[in-house]
């Protein structure tokens, strides 16, 4: 697949001070991948072969359905269903051993978009870490982010020791500090939300707690509830 469609300057990803920048990067990559496969890639046989073989997860099928390009989606479904009929349901049962039951091999679940995004994300996160090491202005920009969500904090923490040299420890510390600070504030907001249902809280200010449920779901899963509607 043409990697040029994934050319996204990291400084632009970090410029908005709104939510997790890694979630924002992931969303941009997903948008570009979906736009490409439902547009120009429809006429590229190599891409169609990959999407026929790998298929898509439910979340990305929903995203394609929302794109309002039903013909492109129908064409991909047509060739995907034909591939499944020919390659996955026509397989002969696996020959059993002496004490094994005869069962047909079940294909593993896969998603073309998930695979593409994961592949490009890994490369771009490596670039983010190398840039953080080399450029003070980039470190400052990174430090100004309001939060790194839990899942992406884990991902960066796991990757850093293998990507960075002496700077892994301070990078991890800064990343976890942003996550921890947001977690503390979020926990207080959720607790306040719960307390507001106590009769003794009648008439009190909700503060920032009204959307704390949605923010907590996003923080724990990387997905905002409204994204899944």
C-alpha positions in Angstrom: 0.0 0.0 0.0 1.3 3.5 -0.8 2.8 4.8 2.4 2.6 8.4 1.0 -1.0 8.6 2.1 0.2 8.3 5.7 2.5 11.3 5.6 1.5 13.2 8.7 4.0 15.7 10.4 4.2 14.8 14.0 4.3 18.4 15.0 0.9 18.9 13.5 -0.4 16.0 15.6 1.0 17.5 18.8 -0.2 21.1 18.0 -3.8 20.8 19.3 -3.8 20.5 23.1 -6.9 18.4 23.1 -6.9 14.8 24.4 -4.3 12.1 23.6 -2.0 12.9 20.6 -1.5 9.2 20.0 -5.2 8.6 19.7 -5.3 11.6 17.3 -2.6 10.1 15.2 -4.3 6.7 15.1 -7.6 8.4 14.1 -5.9 10.3 11.3 -4.3 7.1 10.0 -7.6 5.2 10.1 -9.3 8.0 8.2 -6.7 8.1 5.5 -6.6 4.3 5.1 -10.4 4.1 4.9 -10.7 6.9 2.4 -8.0 5.3 0.3 -9.4 1.8 0.2 -12.9 3.1 -0.6 -11.6 5.4 -3.3 -8.5 5.1 -5.4 -7.5 1.6 -4.1 -10.8 0.2 -5.4 -9.1 -0.1 -8.8 -5.8 -1.6 -7.5 -5.8 -5.4 -7.8 -3.1 -5.9 -5.1 -5.0 -3.9 -2.5 -8.3 -5.7 -3.4 -6.5 -9.1 -3.0 -5.3 -8.0 0.5 -8.7 -6.8 1.6 -10.4 -9.9 0.2 -8.0 -12.1 2.2 -7.9 -10.1 5.5 -11.4 -8.6 5.6 -12.3 -6.0 8.2 -13.3 -5.8 11.9 -16.8 -4.7 13.0 -15.5 -1.2 14.0 -14.1 -0.5 10.6 -17.1 -1.9 8.8 -19.1 0.6 10.7 -16.8 3.4 9.8 -17.1 2.5 6.1 -20.9 2.3 6.4 -20.9 5.9 7.8 -18.9 7.1 4.9 -22.1 6.9 2.8 -20.3 5.2 -0.1 -22.4 2.2 -0.2 -21.4 1.0 -3.7 -17.7 0.9 -2.8 -18.5 -1.0 0.4 -20.8 -3.4 -1.5 -18.1 -4.2 -4.1 -15.6 -5.0 -1.3 -18.2 -7.2 0.4 -19.0 -9.0 -2.8 -15.4 -9.9 -3.4 -14.7 -10.7 0.3 -17.7 -13.0 0.4 -16.5 -14.8 -2.8 -13.1 -15.2 -1.3 -14.5 -16.7 1.9 -16.7 -19.1 0.0 -13.8 -20.3 -2.2 -10.9 -20.3 0.3 -12.3 -20.7 3.8 -15.4 -22.9 3.5 -14.1 -25.2 0.9 -11.2 -26.5 3.0 -11.0 -30.2 3.6 -11.1 -31.4 7.2 -7.7 -31.6 8.8 -6.5 -35.2 9.1 -6.7 -36.3 12.7 -4.2 -38.2 14.7 -5.0 -41.3 16.8 -6.6 -39.4 19.6 -7.6 -36.1 17.9 -11.0 -35.1 16.6 -11.4 -34.3 13.0 -11.9 -30.5 12.7 -11.4 -28.0 9.9 -8.9 -25.3 10.4 -10.7 -22.0 11.4 -9.1 -18.9 9.9 -8.0 -16.3 12.5 -9.8 -13.0 12.7 -8.1 -10.2 10.9 -8.7 -6.7 9.6 -6.9 -4.9 6.8 -7.3 -1.5 8.3 -6.1 -2.6 11.8 -3.0 -4.2 10.3 -2.2 -1.2 8.2 -2.7 1.3 11.1 -0.6 -0.9 13.5 2.2 -1.1 11.0 2.4 2.6 10.3 1.8 3.5 14.0 4.8 1.5 15.1 7.1 3.3 12.6 5.7 6.8 13.5 6.0 6.2 17.3 9.6 5.3 16.7 10.0 8.5 14.8 8.3 10.4 17.7 10.8 9.0 20.2 13.8 9.7 18.0 12.6 13.3 17.5 12.0 13.7 21.2 15.6 12.6 21.8 17.1 15.1 19.3 14.9 18.2 19.5 14.3 20.3 22.6 11.4 22.2 20.9 9.7 18.8 20.2 10.2 17.7 23.8 8.6 21.0 25.0 5.7 20.4 22.6 5.2 16.9 23.8 5.3 18.0 27.5 2.4 20.4 26.8 0.0 17.6 25.9 -2.9 17.3 28.4 -2.9 13.5 28.5 -1.6 10.3 27.1 -4.4 7.7 27.4 -3.8 4.5 29.4 -3.3 2.2 26.4 -1.0 4.4 24.5 1.0 5.1 27.7 1.5 1.4 28.0 2.5 1.1 24.4 5.1 3.9 24.6 6.4 2.6 27.8 7.0 -0.8 26.3 8.5 0.5 23.1 10.9 3.2 24.5 13.6 0.9 26.0 14.0 -0.8 22.6 13.9 2.4 20.5 15.7 5.0 22.6 19.1 4.8 24.3 19.9 6.9 27.3 16.7 8.9 27.0 14.2 6.1 27.5 13.9 6.6 31.3 13.1 10.4 31.1 10.7 9.9 28.2 8.8 7.2 30.1 8.8 9.3 33.2 7.3 12.3 31.3 4.7 10.1 29.5 3.6 8.4 32.7 3.4 11.7 34.6 0.9 13.1 32.0 -1.2 9.9 32.2 -1.1 9.8 36.0 -2.1 13.5 36.4 -5.1 13.0 34.1 -6.0 9.8 35.9 -6.1 11.5 39.2 -8.4 14.3 37.9 -10.6 11.8 36.1 -11.0 9.7 39.2 -12.1 12.7 41.2 -14.6 13.7 38.5 -16.1 10.1 38.4 -16.4 10.1 42.2 -18.1 13.5 42.2 -20.5 12.2 39.5 -21.5 9.3 41.8 -21.9 11.5 44.8 -24.2 13.8 42.9 -26.8 11.0 43.0 -26.8 11.1 46.7 -29.9 13.1 48.0 -27.5 15.1 50.2 -25.9 16.6 47.0 -29.1 18.1 45.7 -28.5 21.5 44.3 -24.7 21.2 44.3 -22.5 22.0 41.4 -21.7 19.1 39.0 -18.4 20.7 38.2 -16.6 18.8 35.4 -18.2 15.5 36.2 -21.1 15.4 33.7 -19.1 13.8 30.9 -16.8 11.9 33.2 -18.3 8.5 32.2 -17.5 9.1 28.5 -14.0 10.4 29.3 -13.3 7.4 31.5 -14.4 5.0 28.8 -12.1 6.8 26.3 -9.2 6.9 28.7 -9.4 3.1 29.3 -10.1 2.0 25.7 -8.8 4.8 23.4 -12.3 5.1 21.9 -14.9 7.8 22.6 -18.4 6.4 23.0 -19.8 8.7 20.3 -17.2 7.2 17.9 -19.0 3.9 18.2 -22.5 5.1 17.5 
